[in-house]
Amino acid sequence: MIVTMRVDDLLVSGRISRNKALRRTASLLVVMLMASGRLPAQPQKPAPPKTKTRLALAIDQTLEQGHDAVLPPHVSNLLGISPQEHEVPVKQFVEMGALIRGLEVSTAEHNNVVIFVEDRAKKETTFYLTSRRGVLRRVLSVREGVGYGRVPNKADKDAFEKEKQDLVDKLVPKHP
C-alpha cells in the first residue's frame, strides 16, 4: 500500500504551521511503517553471541558433571558471596596432586565462580572469586586457617590468569 500526501494538504487555512505539518506527516509515516511491519514497534535487542568462551563451557561442564560440595561459611563470607556466613552449595571439579586445584560454581548463582589452589605442605590455600566472563573480583588467602581477603593486585591477577587457563585447558581442551 502506497500513500502519498503533500505537506500542503495538511495546511488548513494557515492554522497549522509548516513545522507541525511536517511532524504530523512524519508521525503518520512512522505509524504506517509500523503497521506494515517494516519498522519494528520496539527496538530489537542484539542477538546473543553464538559461541561461548572456553571458561563458560568449563563452568557449564562443572555444573552438569561436577561433584556436589559446599563452600565453607567463612570462605563464602570473606569472598563476599554470603554476607551471613552460610555454606554455599557448589558443583566442583578438583584435580588432586602436590597442589590441589579446583573450580567451584555456585548452584544458586552461576556467576559466582571460585578457582582455588591448595598447598597442604605449606598449609596455604588461595581462592579467586570470578564470574562467567572470567573477571577476577576478589582474592582470599588462607594461611594456617586464617583468611585474608583483598582486592586483587597485579601478582594476584597474573596467578589467577595462569590457574584459570590451566583449569580451562583440562576441562575444555582445544581442538586443532
C-alpha angles and dihedrals in degrees: 000000000000121000120188119196131170122217088229089063089064094051105094113190092318093297093119118054120230091249092054090048091052091049091050091049091050091047091049090049092051092049091049093049091049091049092050091050095241094112118045116237090225129027110264120238116239114261114263115252111275095217127061123216117253088248091055089049090050090050092049091048091050091050091050101039106015126114120261111251141144132240105230117251096245092048094048090048095049090047090052095242097114116027091189097055096250127156111258116216110230142173110234141201113193132185113200121209140104083316119035111222127184151165120219125188122192109240091211099044113026091191090068103085123168125197114192139186120195125193105190093184091060094034090234132133128180121200122196117198111207140155136240087269091056098246112152108232107170142357127214123191118194116195119181091339098312118112127215115190120195146162107266118265128198094275090049092051092050093048090046093052090051093049093044092051092047093053094044091050090053096045099037110024117201116253117215 
